[in-house]
Amino acid sequence: MKHLPARPAKPRNNGLTMVMDKGLSVRQAEDLISIGSELVDLLKLGFGTSHITPGVKEKVKLYHDSGMEVYCGGTLFEAYFIRDDMDGYLRFIDQLGIGCLEVSDGSMVINHDEKCELIAKLSKNYKVLSEVGSKEEGILISPAKWIRMMSNELEAGSFKVIAEARESGTVGIYRPNGSAHVQLIKRILANVSLEDILWEAPKKPQQAWFIKQFGCNVNLGNIGPNDLIPLECLRLGLRGDTFFEHLPAELAEGRRLISDEVEED
């Protein structure tokens, strides 16, 4: 089809899609792989699900064999950390064959210098993602602090920094109603490279907003398995929300509806 935007091939550093597995069965994982092997870059075993999901080691191998990078949600890291059992955490992910991990402090307080030291230490042997932002509603972090934490964590060795939103999409970089904290995001991007950030965007309007603002190859995360193909359609301009994003002006002229907000069935 003409006038579709270019998407880099895997393995890629930009235009990443992170999908959250919240306890899929092995059969459901196989179904996800059948449609998503070329679309999913990062597969997060959400929060502490990897600790109790049957067949998790088999799932990890299936995901890896399909070209997905697997890691456990940051909440599991924090659960081990608060119990002073980092050795146990590393044994757990090593036993699963996982070489990527998330360092976060969304559910508890970790001194930021200590967090950066952990990132520096762990990045010697693992691919590290780190997360900035609280999971709790009402905890506000100033733009200057967001910038400082993101910059320090990237410098310490994070592959990407994750901008927190939870699976609800109502905290961190979003307001309680789910709309983006536009000024916060603009302040962050005045100081931190777009390519270095993975934006959690579990809801379709959030995904569409980021794609309209920053293009089809913006890094997006906390995507539900059932939303993977719809997200790729958003990236390519094959849904109403982004329909005109990649069309030449002469093709779009006179074709737009009165409102850019298109309700889909």
Buried (B, 14 or more C-beta within 10 A) or exposed (E): EEEEBEBEEBEEEBBBBBBBBBBBEBEEBBEBBEEBBEBBBBBBBBBBBBEEBEEBBEBBEBBBEBBBBBBBBBBBBBBBBEEEEBEEBBEBBEEBEBBBBBBBBBBEEBEBEEBBEBBBBBBEEBBBBBBBBBBEEEEEBEBEEBBBBBBBBBEBBBBBBBBBBBBBBBBBBBBEEBBBBEEBBEBBBEEBEBBBBBBBBBBBBBBBBBBBBBBBBBBBBBBBBEBBEBBBBBBBBBBBBBBBBBBEEEEEEEEEEEEEEEEEE
